[in-house]
Amino acid sequence: MRRVRRRCSVIAVQSLVCLAAVLGAQTQPAVAQAPATRTGASALELDGNMTPQQRDALYASLAKEVADYERHHNIIKTAARLVSPTVVHIEAEIRDSGGRPYGRRTVQEAGSGVLVEISGAPYVLTNRHVIRDAKLNDIQIRFSDGRMTHPTKSWGDPDTDVGVLAVHGPDYVTARIGNSDALEVGDMVLAVGSPFGLSHSITYGIISAKGRRDLELGDGGVRFQDFIQTDASINPGNSGGPLINLRGEVVGINTAIASNSGFNEGIGFSIPINIVVNIARQLIEHGVVTRAYLGVRLDSRFNAQQALEAGLPRLTGARLLRIEPGSPAEAAGLQAGDVIVQFNGQRVDNDNHLINIVGLTPVGTEVSIIIYRDRQPMTIRAKIGNANETAPAQTPAQR
């Protein structure tokens, strides 16, 4: 499990289901069928003075309230039952390219993964850092029914930390893939994986935030970040395991935690499943990931005074210094001096944010771009190009 190098405070978040149950209980008399025998008697006094009939009535009242609660709680249990057979435990033995162990010993990496179907075949989605450059025979996959196997092929994208393993077998149970773009802060989710080697552990929480980026991960290699933040407990060994919604659908792949201790402190991060599937398909079909290309150079010195002069209320967005000839930006009509404030429905905070958004956009996507030009907002549409074909040596936005 990657650890984020960032000091973060821990905010305790109470389960909304439990909170609803408590609030529901407060709207009813605690002992509607068992009135007190003495006006004003305390609950402690009643405990020792209830008749058998009153105790039976209280048990009946409690059973009804628990039944109402369990109807909600059954959603969580059903989602857990659906996803558990699709989650795998992964162990990898990783050596350097010369065959010598790191630091005079072999690095043992353990993590999780989830089985999904892509183009009619089963694959395990995980984190690239779990498998890194391990040989196929050094990667062991253990399924929920106890079967163990080695992958027939593996891929990894260090820029997003997405890893993919191909497995053979006609009877694998695969997970249903959800839509991470539909997630909202406050949505309830489950994290499934093998923390500390304890396979098929399930934790529960909410989506705490979306669009987390600029995180300093362990090796600093994840260039394109758009993490989901959750307070569902994530620990070492959860890496590569799924984050699922209450419909039992995979909405993210767990990859990192923010912690001062190295263990869960209430802040974990997952890669949105829409990004994971896009990267996985490219790796499976082409062996490499094609990065998107807009074709602009950005002004890293754009400041608050220039933002006001451009008509913006505060410093935000990315200012264009130059438009590359023959680029998607030129075809769309973008001009030097434009300030991009929104890209494909996402607010743009600064130039690095724009580079990140463009880099995670599928090639060929037609996007809506909101700019400020001559102190007025404008909307422009552009079709994102292929950086590997158009400008392989440049960044996605081409600063």
ChimeraX attribute file (.defattr): number of C-alpha atoms within 10 A of each C-alpha:
attribute: neighborCount
match mode: 1-to-1
recipient: residues
	/A:1	25
	/A:2	24
	/A:3	24
	/A:4	22
	/A:5	15
	/A:6	13
	/A:7	9
	/A:8	13
	/A:9	12
	/A:10	13
	/A:11	10
	/A:12	9
	/A:13	12
	/A:14	10
	/A:15	12
	/A:16	14
	/A:17	13
	/A:18	13
	/A:19	11
	/A:20	13
	/A:21	16
	/A:22	13
	/A:23	11
	/A:24	13
	/A:25	13
	/A:26	10
	/A:27	8
	/A:28	9
	/A:29	11
	/A:30	14
	/A:31	16
	/A:32	11
	/A:33	15
	/A:34	17
	/A:35	14
	/A:36	17
	/A:37	11
	/A:38	10
	/A:39	7
	/A:40	8
	/A:41	10
	/A:42	10
	/A:43	11
	/A:44	8
	/A:45	12
	/A:46	15
	/A:47	10
	/A:48	8
	/A:49	14
	/A:50	16
	/A:51	13
	/A:52	9
	/A:53	11
	/A:54	17
	/A:55	16
	/A:56	14
	/A:57	17
	/A:58	18
	/A:59	13
	/A:60	14
	/A:61	17
	/A:62	15
	/A:63	12
	/A:64	12
	/A:65	15
	/A:66	13
	/A:67	11
	/A:68	13
	/A:69	17
	/A:70	14
	/A:71	10
	/A:72	14
	/A:73	14
	/A:74	11
	/A:75	14
	/A:76	19
	/A:77	13
	/A:78	13
	/A:79	18
	/A:80	23
	/A:81	12
	/A:82	16
	/A:83	25
	/A:84	22
	/A:85	18
	/A:86	22
	/A:87	29
	/A:88	30
	/A:89	26
	/A:90	30
	/A:91	19
	/A:92	23
	/A:93	21
	/A:94	23
	/A:95	21
	/A:96	13
	/A:97	10
	/A:98	6
	/A:99	9
	/A:100	12
	/A:101	14
	/A:102	12
	/A:103	9
	/A:104	8
	/A:105	10
	/A:106	15
	/A:107	15
	/A:108	13
	/A:109	18
	/A:110	25
	/A:111	29
	/A:112	34
	/A:113	32
	/A:114	29
	/A:115	27
	/A:116	21
	/A:117	16
	/A:118	14
	/A:119	9
	/A:120	7
	/A:121	14
	/A:122	20
	/A:123	25
	/A:124	28
	/A:125	28
	/A:126	31
	/A:127	31
	/A:128	23
	/A:129	24
	/A:130	30
	/A:131	29
	/A:132	20
	/A:133	19
	/A:134	18
	/A:135	16
	/A:136	16
	/A:137	12
	/A:138	17
	/A:139	22
	/A:140	19
	/A:141	22
	/A:142	18
	/A:143	23
	/A:144	15
	/A:145	9
	/A:146	8
	/A:147	9
	/A:148	14
	/A:149	14
	/A:150	18
	/A:151	20
	/A:152	11
	/A:153	14
	/A:154	23
	/A:155	20
	/A:156	25
	/A:157	21
	/A:158	17
	/A:159	15
	/A:160	21
	/A:161	24
	/A:162	26
	/A:163	25
	/A:164	29
	/A:165	26
	/A:166	17
	/A:167	19
	/A:168	14
	/A:169	8
	/A:170	8
	/A:171	7
	/A:172	17
	/A:173	20
	/A:174	20
	/A:175	21
	/A:176	17
	/A:177	17
	/A:178	19
	/A:179	14
	/A:180	19
	/A:181	12
	/A:182	8
	/A:183	18
	/A:184	14
	/A:185	13
	/A:186	13
	/A:187	15
	/A:188	22
	/A:189	27
	/A:190	27
	/A:191	28
	/A:192	32
	/A:193	32
	/A:194	26
	/A:195	24
	/A:196	13
	/A:197	17
	/A:198	11
	/A:199	22
	/A:200	24
	/A:201	18
	/A:202	18
	/A:203	16
	/A:204	18
	/A:205	20
	/A:206	21
	/A:207	21
	/A:208	20
	/A:209	17
	/A:210	18
	/A:211	14
	/A:212	14
	/A:213	16
	/A:214	16
	/A:215	19
	/A:216	16
	/A:217	18
	/A:218	14
	/A:219	10
	/A:220	13
	/A:221	14
	/A:222	18
	/A:223	17
	/A:224	20
	/A:225	23
	/A:226	21
	/A:227	24
	/A:228	27
	/A:229	24
	/A:230	29
	/A:231	27
	/A:232	26
	/A:233	22
	/A:234	34
	/A:235	25
	/A:236	22
	/A:237	26
	/A:238	35
	/A:239	31
	/A:240	38
	/A:241	33
	/A:242	32
	/A:243	31
	/A:244	27
	/A:245	24
	/A:246	16
	/A:247	16
	/A:248	24
	/A:249	22
	/A:250	27
	/A:251	28
	/A:252	29
	/A:253	32
	/A:254	34
	/A:255	32
	/A:256	28
	/A:257	31
	/A:258	27
	/A:259	21
	/A:260	15
	/A:261	8
	/A:262	14
	/A:263	17
	/A:264	20
	/A:265	21
	/A:266	23
	/A:267	23
	/A:268	27
	/A:269	31
	/A:270	27
	/A:271	28
	/A:272	25
	/A:273	25
	/A:274	17
	/A:275	22
	/A:276	21
	/A:277	18
	/A:278	14
	/A:279	24
	/A:280	27
	/A:281	16
	/A:282	14
	/A:283	20
	/A:284	19
	/A:285	10
	/A:286	10
	/A:287	14
	/A:288	15
	/A:289	19
	/A:290	20
	/A:291	21
	/A:292	28
	/A:293	31
	/A:294	30
	/A:295	28
	/A:296	25
	/A:297	20
	/A:298	24
	/A:299	18
	/A:300	14
	/A:301	10
	/A:302	19
	/A:303	13
	/A:304	14
	/A:305	11
	/A:306	14
	/A:307	20
	/A:308	14
	/A:309	11
	/A:310	21
	/A:311	15
	/A:312	19
	/A:313	10
	/A:314	13
	/A:315	16
	/A:316	21
	/A:317	26
	/A:318	28
	/A:319	28
	/A:320	21
	/A:321	18
	/A:322	20
	/A:323	23
	/A:324	16
	/A:325	11
	/A:326	10
	/A:327	19
	/A:328	22
	/A:329	24
	/A:330	17
	/A:331	15
	/A:332	15
	/A:333	11
	/A:334	23
	/A:335	18
	/A:336	15
	/A:337	19
	/A:338	22
	/A:339	31
	/A:340	26
	/A:341	22
	/A:342	20
	/A:343	21
	/A:344	17
	/A:345	11
	/A:346	15
	/A:347	17
	/A:348	22
	/A:349	15
	/A:350	20
	/A:351	24
	/A:352	19
	/A:353	20
	/A:354	22
	/A:355	23
	/A:356	20
	/A:357	22
	/A:358	23
	/A:359	24
	/A:360	19
	/A:361	20
	/A:362	20
	/A:363	18
	/A:364	13
	/A:365	13
	/A:366	14
	/A:367	15
	/A:368	16
	/A:369	20
	/A:370	23
	/A:371	24
	/A:372	21
	/A:373	17
	/A:374	13
	/A:375	15
	/A:376	10
	/A:377	16
	/A:378	13
	/A:379	12
	/A:380	14
	/A:381	18
	/A:382	21
	/A:383	18
	/A:384	24
	/A:385	25
	/A:386	19
	/A:387	22
	/A:388	15
	/A:389	12
	/A:390	16
	/A:391	18
	/A:392	13
	/A:393	10
	/A:394	14
	/A:395	20
	/A:396	27
	/A:397	22
	/A:398	19
	/A:399	19
